[in-house]
Amino acid sequence: MLKKVMLSIEDAAHVMDGAIAEAKKNKWPVAIAIVDDGGHLLQFARLDGTPPASAYIAPEKARTAALGRRETKIYEDMINQGRSAFLSAPLHGMLEGGVPILVDGQVVGAVGVSGVKSTEDAQVAKAGIAALGR
């Protein structure tokens, strides 16, 4: 029997608090989604002034990072380097800004952020994960 570490709702709240703090510190209007390891939404926030499309994109980035077990930037880089066939994959958030949450090398969830430059989205996601203290 295998044992599995899981992201609790309290853990997700800490991640969300850290991500919101980073976004507000930089005055970035973003949507932030936190999902479990299966890509199911646990927390969501759309900060004031965030474009409506970001409310769709952030959860998709989080879902893609959780299911793919890697940062979404990797998918974006593959596509940009000419691997356009990857666009047919059944994933919808293949832009930078989705980051898996790792505990002891195991993916327990992911954070997806959308609303500003993709590198800034990723910065917000990583700040949220750092707030988890792992």
Backbone as a chain_set.jsonl record, in Angstrom:
{"seq": "MLKKVMLSIEDAAHVMDGAIAEAKKNKWPVAIAIVDDGGHLLQFARLDGTPPASAYIAPEKARTAALGRRETKIYEDMINQGRSAFLSAPLHGMLEGGVPILVDGQVVGAVGVSGVKSTEDAQVAKAGIAALGR", "coords": {"N": [[0.852, -1.164, 0.0], [0.621, 2.182, -0.865], [1.517, 5.362, 0.503], [0.217, 8.652, 0.731], [0.909, 12.062, 0.616], [-1.062, 14.879, 1.3], [-2.443, 18.008, 0.253], [-3.74, 20.201, 2.512], [-6.729, 22.104, 3.298], [-6.034, 24.206, 4.91], [-3.315, 24.445, 4.324], [-3.54, 25.234, 1.637], [-4.727, 27.711, 2.024], [-2.621, 29.129, 3.233], [-0.817, 29.197, 1.107], [-2.337, 30.707, -0.698], [-2.53, 33.14, 0.719], [0.174, 33.949, 0.727], [0.63, 34.25, -2.025], [-1.215, 36.254, -2.707], [-0.189, 38.334, -1.162], [2.289, 38.787, -2.437], [1.406, 39.592, -4.988], [-0.045, 41.921, -4.347], [1.97, 43.476, -3.191], [3.45, 44.122, -5.418], [1.583, 45.43, -6.872], [0.039, 44.033, -8.783], [-2.597, 43.057, -10.741], [-4.086, 40.1, -10.529], [-5.371, 36.769, -11.126], [-5.621, 33.99, -9.02], [-5.203, 30.593, -8.612], [-5.508, 27.614, -6.754], [-4.909, 24.23, -6.739], [-5.543, 20.713, -6.03], [-3.586, 17.631, -6.169], [-4.836, 16.313, -8.232], [-5.79, 18.251, -9.834], [-8.052, 19.574, -9.004], [-9.963, 22.326, -7.969], [-9.122, 24.157, -5.079], [-8.759, 26.648, -3.876], [-9.483, 30.003, -4.857], [-8.858, 33.248, -6.129], [-9.626, 36.428, -7.384], [-8.108, 39.28, -7.917], [-8.812, 42.784, -7.483], [-9.357, 44.57, -10.47], [-8.341, 42.679, -12.19], [-8.117, 41.179, -15.38], [-11.03, 39.711, -16.92], [-10.615, 37.287, -18.41], [-8.481, 36.123, -17.154], [-9.516, 34.816, -14.975], [-10.313, 32.435, -15.974], [-7.972, 31.416, -17.095], [-6.014, 31.137, -15.021], [-6.892, 28.909, -13.273], [-6.649, 26.869, -15.194], [-3.903, 26.877, -15.758], [-2.949, 26.075, -13.245], [-4.142, 23.522, -13.042], [-2.918, 22.217, -15.215], [-0.226, 22.25, -14.379], [-0.402, 20.643, -12.089], [-1.405, 18.144, -13.061], [0.469, 17.558, -15.034], [2.735, 17.508, -13.566], [4.819, 19.352, -13.529], [6.328, 22.611, -14.087], [4.391, 24.921, -15.944], [5.741, 26.474, -17.728], [7.57, 24.858, -18.994], [6.069, 23.497, -20.916], [5.263, 25.659, -22.494], [7.773, 26.513, -23.437], [8.552, 24.237, -24.955], [6.672, 24.306, -27.036], [7.213, 26.81, -28.144], [9.714, 26.274, -29.137], [9.227, 24.922, -31.415], [7.81, 22.551, -31.259], [5.066, 22.106, -32.143], [3.08, 20.191, -32.33], [2.455, 19.51, -29.801], [0.449, 21.172, -29.025], [-1.907, 19.856, -29.401], [-2.299, 18.349, -27.171], [-4.312, 17.329, -24.358], [-4.493, 19.579, -22.606], [-4.983, 22.822, -21.202], [-3.671, 24.99, -20.173], [-1.023, 25.887, -21.005], [0.935, 27.902, -20.582], [3.455, 29.95, -19.13], [3.341, 30.268, -15.582], [2.038, 28.437, -14.092], [2.684, 26.4, -11.373], [3.895, 23.531, -9.793], [3.217, 22.244, -6.494], [5.445, 20.911, -4.366], [6.11, 18.335, -2.03], [8.41, 16.7, -0.242], [9.399, 15.719, -2.68], [7.106, 14.887, -3.933], [4.252, 15.69, -5.859], [1.744, 17.639, -4.599], [-0.151, 19.398, -5.266], [-0.913, 22.45, -7.049], [-0.208, 25.813, -8.154], [-1.738, 28.318, -10.027], [-1.392, 31.256, -11.874], [-2.589, 34.24, -13.369], [-2.647, 37.224, -15.298], [-0.715, 39.211, -15.432], [2.585, 39.788, -16.827], [3.971, 36.697, -17.948], [6.246, 35.793, -16.557], [5.998, 37.227, -14.237], [3.579, 36.246, -13.296], [4.424, 33.652, -12.638], [6.217, 34.318, -10.625], [4.5, 35.229, -8.595], [3.09, 32.842, -8.089], [5.183, 31.201, -7.125], [5.936, 32.616, -4.852], [3.693, 32.224, -3.294], [3.834, 29.455, -2.86], [6.227, 29.384, -1.425], [5.39, 30.533, 0.931], [4.185, 28.461, 2.193], [6.141, 27.232, 3.567], [7.778, 25.017, 3.139]], "CA": [[0.0, 0.0, 0.0], [1.377, 3.434, -0.917], [0.987, 6.454, 1.313], [0.178, 9.872, -0.066], [0.818, 13.35, 1.307], [-2.11, 15.675, 0.663], [-2.539, 19.427, 0.546], [-4.95, 20.49, 3.294], [-7.346, 23.401, 3.015], [-5.228, 25.196, 5.63], [-2.115, 24.641, 3.502], [-3.945, 26.016, 0.468], [-4.958, 29.084, 2.49], [-1.296, 29.746, 3.41], [-0.306, 29.457, -0.24], [-3.101, 31.828, -1.238], [-2.117, 34.362, 1.426], [1.496, 34.345, 0.23], [0.502, 34.701, -3.413], [-1.899, 37.555, -2.693], [0.759, 39.324, -0.616], [3.258, 39.107, -3.499], [0.709, 40.343, -6.032], [-0.361, 43.259, -3.836], [3.235, 44.193, -3.008], [3.865, 44.604, -6.737], [0.424, 46.071, -7.507], [-0.289, 43.236, -9.95], [-3.957, 42.502, -10.729], [-4.006, 38.723, -11.007], [-6.223, 35.701, -10.614], [-4.785, 32.965, -8.41], [-5.92, 29.343, -8.384], [-4.757, 26.55, -6.101], [-5.571, 22.951, -6.958], [-4.906, 19.546, -5.435], [-2.758, 16.886, -7.111], [-5.666, 15.879, -9.352], [-6.212, 19.425, -10.59], [-9.346, 20.055, -8.516], [-9.837, 23.639, -7.351], [-9.24, 24.282, -3.635], [-8.842, 28.077, -3.545], [-9.43, 30.89, -6.014], [-9.04, 34.676, -5.862], [-9.432, 37.341, -8.519], [-7.866, 40.578, -7.305], [-9.454, 43.919, -8.148], [-8.716, 45.035, -11.693], [-7.842, 41.558, -12.982], [-8.918, 40.929, -16.585], [-11.929, 38.567, -16.777], [-10.062, 36.05, -18.979], [-7.537, 35.54, -16.197], [-10.27, 33.939, -14.082], [-10.345, 31.14, -16.646], [-6.614, 30.963, -17.394], [-5.289, 30.736, -13.806], [-7.169, 27.516, -12.901], [-6.121, 25.954, -16.205], [-2.462, 26.774, -15.523], [-2.769, 25.259, -12.04], [-4.519, 22.146, -13.389], [-1.878, 21.681, -16.093], [0.969, 22.014, -13.569], [-0.654, 19.513, -11.197], [-1.527, 16.907, -13.818], [1.725, 17.33, -15.751], [3.797, 17.353, -12.566], [5.941, 20.247, -13.845], [5.928, 23.992, -14.357], [3.796, 25.097, -17.269], [6.74, 27.108, -18.591], [8.202, 23.801, -19.781], [5.216, 23.277, -22.084], [5.36, 26.842, -23.348], [9.087, 26.472, -24.093], [8.536, 23.192, -25.986], [5.873, 24.788, -28.16], [7.958, 27.913, -28.761], [10.89, 25.716, -29.818], [8.802, 24.262, -32.631], [7.066, 21.293, -31.05], [3.675, 22.557, -32.22], [2.169, 19.048, -32.163], [2.071, 19.456, -28.392], [-0.776, 21.949, -28.876], [-3.046, 18.941, -29.429], [-2.415, 17.683, -25.863], [-5.572, 17.722, -23.705], [-4.205, 20.536, -21.531], [-5.378, 24.147, -21.677], [-2.915, 26.055, -19.517], [0.391, 25.667, -21.31], [1.655, 29.168, -20.547], [4.156, 30.114, -17.852], [2.522, 30.793, -14.494], [1.545, 27.299, -13.333], [3.82, 25.828, -10.651], [3.471, 22.477, -8.878], [3.604, 22.307, -5.084], [6.136, 19.663, -4.052], [6.422, 17.991, -0.642], [9.259, 15.503, -0.266], [9.498, 15.259, -4.053], [5.794, 14.447, -4.415], [3.344, 16.778, -6.201], [0.524, 17.61, -3.779], [-1.052, 20.391, -5.823], [-0.261, 23.439, -7.901], [-0.713, 27.178, -8.162], [-1.779, 28.945, -11.338], [-1.6, 32.705, -11.775], [-2.746, 34.901, -14.658], [-3.065, 38.62, -15.245], [0.396, 40.098, -15.762], [3.548, 39.051, -17.653], [4.043, 35.31, -17.497], [7.303, 35.644, -15.542], [5.441, 37.784, -13.003], [2.611, 35.252, -12.838], [5.195, 32.589, -11.99], [6.769, 34.885, -9.388], [3.413, 35.217, -7.613], [2.845, 31.438, -7.738], [6.305, 30.709, -6.312], [5.853, 33.277, -3.541], [2.655, 31.516, -2.56], [4.38, 28.16, -2.442], [7.227, 29.658, -0.385], [4.67, 30.839, 2.177], [3.829, 27.192, 2.811], [7.222, 26.949, 4.49], [8.359, 23.69, 2.898]], "C": [[0.909, 1.24, 0.0], [0.714, 4.454, -0.011], [1.153, 7.75, 0.531], [0.051, 11.087, 0.845], [-0.215, 14.176, 0.564], [-2.052, 17.125, 1.127], [-3.84, 19.672, 1.297], [-5.513, 21.85, 2.896], [-6.591, 24.522, 3.742], [-3.936, 25.496, 4.877], [-2.435, 25.525, 2.297], [-4.178, 27.471, 0.846], [-3.631, 29.814, 2.702], [-0.683, 30.105, 2.055], [-1.017, 30.667, -0.842], [-2.683, 33.142, -0.587], [-0.771, 34.864, 0.918], [1.443, 34.871, -1.188], [-0.163, 36.07, -3.489], [-0.955, 38.647, -2.186], [1.769, 39.75, -1.682], [2.609, 39.949, -4.591], [0.428, 41.77, -5.567], [0.893, 44.101, -3.648], [3.684, 44.831, -4.317], [2.761, 45.318, -7.507], [0.055, 45.372, -8.816], [-1.708, 42.692, -9.829], [-3.949, 41.1, -11.357], [-5.137, 37.862, -10.448], [-5.287, 34.598, -10.143], [-5.656, 31.74, -8.14], [-4.984, 28.339, -7.729], [-5.57, 25.275, -6.246], [-4.847, 21.846, -6.2], [-4.138, 18.785, -6.512], [-3.529, 16.347, -8.307], [-6.197, 17.027, -10.188], [-7.543, 20.007, -10.162], [-9.16, 21.324, -7.683], [-10.075, 23.589, -5.841], [-9.445, 25.731, -3.205], [-8.784, 28.87, -4.851], [-9.627, 32.32, -5.548], [-8.794, 35.442, -7.155], [-9.328, 38.729, -7.915], [-8.527, 41.683, -8.13], [-8.644, 44.335, -9.374], [-8.174, 43.928, -12.587], [-8.727, 41.356, -14.213], [-9.799, 39.689, -16.416], [-11.352, 37.251, -17.309], [-9.108, 35.356, -18.013], [-8.224, 34.6, -15.217], [-10.427, 32.545, -14.684], [-8.933, 30.568, -16.775], [-5.886, 30.453, -16.148], [-5.614, 29.306, -13.367], [-6.637, 26.499, -13.914], [-4.609, 25.789, -16.067], [-2.193, 25.885, -14.31], [-3.048, 23.789, -12.346], [-3.437, 21.482, -14.24], [-0.607, 21.373, -15.305], [0.792, 20.807, -12.653], [-0.665, 18.199, -11.968], [-0.237, 16.546, -14.552], [2.922, 17.158, -14.847], [5.039, 18.177, -12.883], [5.405, 21.653, -14.081], [5.398, 24.108, -15.784], [4.743, 25.789, -18.242], [7.417, 26.073, -19.486], [7.39, 23.527, -21.044], [5.314, 24.454, -23.051], [6.68, 26.842, -24.114], [9.127, 25.424, -25.205], [7.798, 23.671, -27.233], [6.622, 25.893, -28.9], [9.192, 27.428, -29.517], [10.501, 24.84, -31.006], [8.034, 22.972, -32.462], [5.563, 21.597, -31.029], [2.667, 21.418, -32.092], [1.689, 18.955, -30.713], [0.81, 20.277, -28.119], [-2.023, 21.07, -28.89], [-3.209, 18.17, -28.114], [-3.678, 18.181, -25.162], [-5.36, 18.604, -22.475], [-4.494, 21.932, -22.063], [-4.562, 25.287, -21.081], [-1.433, 25.94, -19.753], [1.154, 26.976, -21.503], [2.334, 29.274, -19.191], [3.228, 30.744, -16.816], [1.838, 29.699, -13.699], [2.734, 26.591, -12.697], [3.32, 24.735, -9.707], [3.968, 22.742, -7.456], [4.175, 20.935, -4.739], [6.359, 19.525, -2.549], [7.166, 16.671, -0.688], [9.3, 14.872, -1.655], [8.191, 14.799, -4.671], [4.919, 15.673, -4.707], [2.058, 16.62, -5.395], [-0.525, 18.589, -4.294], [-0.282, 21.333, -6.718], [-0.938, 24.79, -7.745], [-0.671, 27.673, -9.599], [-2.119, 30.407, -11.172], [-1.683, 33.281, -13.178], [-3.158, 36.351, -14.438], [-1.987, 39.612, -15.611], [1.349, 39.325, -16.677], [3.718, 37.647, -17.085], [5.132, 35.085, -16.451], [6.82, 36.182, -14.196], [4.364, 36.871, -12.428], [3.332, 34.152, -12.063], [5.789, 33.068, -10.672], [5.725, 34.865, -8.275], [3.144, 33.784, -7.143], [3.936, 30.914, -6.802], [6.329, 31.358, -4.934], [4.787, 32.611, -2.686], [3.153, 30.193, -2.03], [5.403, 28.347, -1.325], [6.575, 29.936, 0.961], [4.211, 29.576, 2.906], [4.902, 26.737, 3.794], [7.828, 25.571, 4.332], [9.543, 23.793, 1.996]], "O": [[1.854, 1.321, 0.785], [-0.496, 4.414, 0.214], [2.106, 7.917, -0.23], [-0.804, 11.131, 1.73], [-0.244, 14.177, -0.666], [-1.658, 17.417, 2.256], [-4.921, 19.385, 0.783], [-4.841, 22.644, 2.237], [-6.517, 25.648, 3.249], [-3.509, 26.648, 4.795], [-1.689, 26.451, 1.98], [-3.858, 28.371, 0.069], [-3.527, 30.998, 2.384], [-0.106, 31.18, 1.885], [-0.379, 31.544, -1.424], [-2.503, 34.146, -1.275], [-0.592, 36.062, 0.703], [2.135, 35.833, -1.521], [0.273, 36.94, -4.243], [-0.932, 39.753, -2.725], [2.071, 40.936, -1.815], [3.205, 40.916, -5.065], [0.642, 42.722, -6.318], [0.882, 45.303, -3.914], [4.228, 45.935, -4.329], [2.962, 45.757, -8.639], [-0.207, 46.024, -9.826], [-1.995, 41.935, -8.901], [-3.82, 40.954, -12.573], [-5.762, 38.192, -9.44], [-4.281, 34.308, -10.79], [-6.713, 31.842, -7.516], [-3.816, 28.226, -8.101], [-6.758, 25.236, -5.922], [-3.7, 22.007, -5.783], [-4.05, 19.247, -7.65], [-2.919, 15.961, -9.305], [-6.957, 16.818, -11.133], [-8.112, 20.841, -10.867], [-8.301, 21.38, -6.803], [-11.083, 23.058, -5.376], [-10.212, 26.01, -2.283], [-8.13, 28.469, -5.814], [-10.456, 32.587, -4.679], [-7.874, 35.137, -7.914], [-10.321, 39.293, -7.456], [-8.766, 41.523, -9.327], [-7.418, 44.438, -9.325], [-7.603, 44.213, -13.639], [-9.953, 41.361, -14.101], [-9.355, 38.705, -15.824], [-11.582, 36.2, -16.711], [-8.952, 34.136, -18.058], [-7.592, 33.688, -14.685], [-10.653, 31.579, -13.956], [-8.727, 29.369, -16.585], [-5.206, 29.43, -16.218], [-4.686, 28.54, -13.107], [-6.223, 25.402, -13.539], [-4.088, 24.687, -16.24], [-1.303, 25.035, -14.349], [-2.278, 22.913, -11.952], [-3.083, 20.325, -14.013], [0.026, 20.344, -15.538], [1.729, 20.032, -12.46], [-0.001, 17.242, -11.568], [0.107, 15.371, -14.675], [3.988, 16.723, -15.281], [6.16, 17.782, -12.563], [4.204, 21.861, -14.252], [5.904, 23.467, -16.704], [4.559, 25.696, -19.456], [7.796, 26.383, -20.615], [7.958, 23.346, -22.121], [5.431, 24.273, -24.263], [6.703, 27.138, -25.308], [9.672, 25.683, -26.279], [8.259, 23.459, -28.354], [6.661, 25.911, -30.13], [9.661, 28.099, -30.437], [11.331, 24.107, -31.543], [7.644, 22.358, -33.455], [4.884, 21.372, -30.027], [1.505, 21.667, -31.773], [0.634, 18.383, -30.44], [0.169, 20.092, -27.084], [-3.084, 21.498, -28.437], [-4.168, 17.413, -27.965], [-4.074, 19.331, -25.35], [-5.979, 18.39, -21.433], [-4.277, 22.202, -23.244], [-4.755, 26.442, -21.461], [-0.656, 25.899, -18.8], [1.915, 27.135, -22.458], [1.83, 28.738, -18.205], [2.435, 31.632, -17.129], [1.132, 29.988, -12.733], [3.682, 26.222, -13.389], [2.418, 24.979, -8.905], [5.001, 23.379, -7.25], [3.476, 19.924, -4.812], [6.75, 20.481, -1.88], [6.625, 15.652, -1.117], [9.244, 13.65, -1.794], [8.173, 14.363, -5.822], [4.852, 16.592, -3.89], [1.372, 15.603, -5.493], [-1.657, 18.605, -3.811], [0.856, 21.059, -7.101], [-2.072, 24.897, -7.277], [0.318, 27.471, -10.304], [-3.026, 30.761, -10.418], [-0.944, 32.868, -14.072], [-3.914, 36.667, -13.52], [-2.282, 40.724, -16.049], [0.956, 38.307, -17.247], [3.618, 37.444, -15.875], [4.956, 34.267, -15.548], [7.186, 35.659, -13.143], [4.249, 36.735, -11.21], [2.909, 33.768, -10.973], [5.857, 32.305, -9.708], [6.039, 34.519, -7.136], [2.988, 33.537, -5.947], [3.64, 30.259, -5.802], [6.703, 30.716, -3.953], [4.967, 32.453, -1.479], [2.916, 29.854, -0.871], [5.443, 27.556, -0.383], [7.137, 29.614, 2.008], [3.887, 29.619, 4.093], [4.636, 25.972, 4.721], [8.342, 25.009, 5.299], [10.166, 22.78, 1.677]]}, "num_chains": 1, "name": "protein.A"}
